[in-house]
Amino acid sequence: MNQEELFKKLIAHCKEYGFVFQSSEIYDGLSAVYDYGQNGVELKNNIRQYWWDAMTRLNENIVGIDSAIFMHPQVWTASGHVGAFNDPLIDNKDSKKRYRADVLIEEWMEKQSDKIAKEVEKAKKRFGDTFDEAMFVKTNARVLENQEKIDAVRNRMAESLGNNDLAEVKKIIEDCEIACPVSGTRNWTDVRQFNLMFDTKMGSVTDDANVIYLRPETAQGIFVNYLNVQKTGRMKLPFGIAQIGKAFRNEIVARQFIFRMREFEQMEMQFFVRPGEELKWFEFWKEQRMRWHKALGLGDDKFRFHEHIKLAHYANAAFDIEFQFPFGFKEVEGIHSRTDFDLASHQKHSGKKLQYFDPETNENYIPYVVETSIGLDRTFLQILSGAYTEEKITKEDGSVDERVVLRIPPALAPVKLAVLPLVKKDGLPEKARQIMDDLKVDFKCQYEEKDSIGKRYRRHDAIGTPFCITVDHQSLEDNMVTIRYRDTMEQERVDVSRLREIMEQKVSMKTLLRSI
């Protein structure tokens, strides 16, 4: 099964098992907008809690806020979004499909990198244990040729995007002979910029209403409140402000399921530091955020850092954390050193002083900012992509069975445990209900008695339930039940009195947080 087929199966699985639905589906849907079902919302809430607790509990100098979606329109002028929040778009005249020009070029560079990886892999097989990969990469003619192409195109793209030279961006696409993935032709329009902000009207009479914007990011709500938080919380530098909230971008090229949507959710933290210390803290947060991701147990090799070719207008350093989705390595989180751009710009446009008085140096200055910004929806897709597994199981009689299992980290699983009476009679449902009522206060539980125990196990494998508790006839005599483990399918007999203690240890958010 190739990666494209795997991704299609994952999307179908998300609908079949109540994770994600197309928004307004009964009206044929709304493009790039999705709703989260009963299991999806539980997983989403758990991801939120994991991020929020990692930020505000593990760091004594980070606090949270919840700012409004609607903000004064001058906020977006000051932030640069009105004038500079654009994507370079290009159309193929034959397929009528629209693409981000920079993404087409980045995908071309990724293909060249794949060629290098194939050369390295062939050499490994040829030379075996004596293979020196570092020396091979430095000396092999084909590798050097492909790397030279990548570096040249990367430098051209960085310069052209930095200078807003859209004609040169198109020239790069032509020189690289990049074809439309749909039509296969290179019949391109000119590249043009497209502003991504949604606008609307605020006011009782349309003619007199003010144009305002749906926020394209949550960060500005933190910046305009930073002094309020600092003073009321008596915060001293360095300190951070965290926020989770909806953002909106009029993505023309919206694709890859929930990876790129028009309405999405961000989890952002702005960390305020002394000028001159921002790059030290930038490196600190790069490491911390990667540890947060790797603690999920999805595979360390599935994560990598990617340095920005073109820095945003506010940044002096920027890296992405990328995850290997079925459609390739893509960004899930950005770590940016934003300098003092945002606060200085808001001070200028508002006429209000946003300086911080430093009692240690006895001076006033505008703090610099290090940002961590992660997409909740992308993290959701990251976890499902890493968790989705199809397995073949050999039974005792030699026959082969198949199961689909979501190996979601137990602390994030939508349902932590299922309580299952072996049969629907002989007092087993009553005993199971008693256990369910005792545990549901502490854990998200489900009770099921329909179908065979095997089918019920499979259903819970498919939604990622890490533990199933089976009540059988022996349970009525010795007060013992069977815990069935999702990942190994092993079974353990334990006393009912130990269930809370065992589950607390295995599914607790505390256990996950301590592993960061």
Salt bridges, closest charged atoms under 4 A:
GLU4 OE2 - LYS8 NZ 3.78
GLU25 OE2 - LYS15 NZ 2.64
GLU42 OE2 - LYS444 NZ 3.82
ASP53 OD1 - ARG57 NE 3.59
ASP87 OD2 - ARG100 NH1 3.78
ASP91 OD2 - ARG98 NE 2.88
ASP91 OD1 - ARG192 NH2 2.21
ASP102 OD2 - ARG100 NH2 2.73
GLU107 OE2 - ARG255 NH2 3.36
GLU107 OE2 - LYS330 NZ 3.89
GLU110 OE1 - ARG304 NH2 3.31
GLU119 OE2 - LYS122 NZ 3.67
GLU119 OE1 - ARG142 NH1 3.86
GLU133 OE1 - LYS124 NZ 3.61
ASP151 OD1 - ARG154 NH1 3.28
GLU168 OE2 - ARG156 NH2 2.89
GLU174 OE2 - LYS170 NZ 3.93
ASP175 OD2 - ARG156 NH2 3.09
ASP175 OD1 - LYS171 NZ 3.02
ASP190 OD1 - LYS170 NZ 3.17
GLU217 OE1 - HIS81 NE2 3.62
GLU217 OE2 - ARG338 NH2 3.66
GLU251 OE2 - ARG260 NH1 3.75
GLU263 OE2 - LYS246 NZ 3.05
GLU265 OE1 - LYS44 NZ 3.24
GLU265 OE2 - ARG48 NE 2.97
GLU283 OE1 - LYS286 NZ 3.69
ASP320 OD1 - HIS308 NE2 2.77
GLU322 OE1 - ARG304 NE 2.76
GLU333 OE2 - ARG289 NE 2.69
GLU333 OE1 - HIS293 NE2 2.73
ASP342 OD2 - ARG338 NE 2.86
ASP358 OD2 - ARG274 NE 2.80
GLU360 OE1 - ARG274 NH2 2.94
GLU371 OE1 - HIS336 ND1 2.63
GLU371 OE2 - ARG338 NH1 2.55
ASP377 OD1 - LYS44 NZ 3.42
GLU390 OE2 - LYS9 NZ 3.24
GLU391 OE1 - ARG403 NE 2.75
GLU391 OE2 - ARG407 NH2 1.96
ASP401 OD2 - ARG458 NH2 3.20
GLU402 OE2 - LYS392 NZ 2.62
ASP426 OD2 - HIS473 NE2 2.83
ASP437 OD1 - LYS440 NZ 3.30
ASP438 OD1 - ARG500 NH2 3.21
ASP442 OD2 - ARG500 NE 2.72
GLU448 OE1 - ARG459 NH2 2.60
GLU448 OE2 - HIS460 NE2 2.79
ASP451 OD2 - ARG459 NH1 2.78
ASP461 OD2 - ARG403 NH1 2.97
ASP461 OD2 - ARG458 NH1 3.58
ASP461 OD1 - ARG484 NH1 2.63
ASP472 OD2 - ARG493 NH1 2.86
ASP478 OD1 - ARG493 NH2 3.98
ASP487 OD1 - ARG407 NH1 3.28
ASP487 OD1 - ARG486 NE 2.68
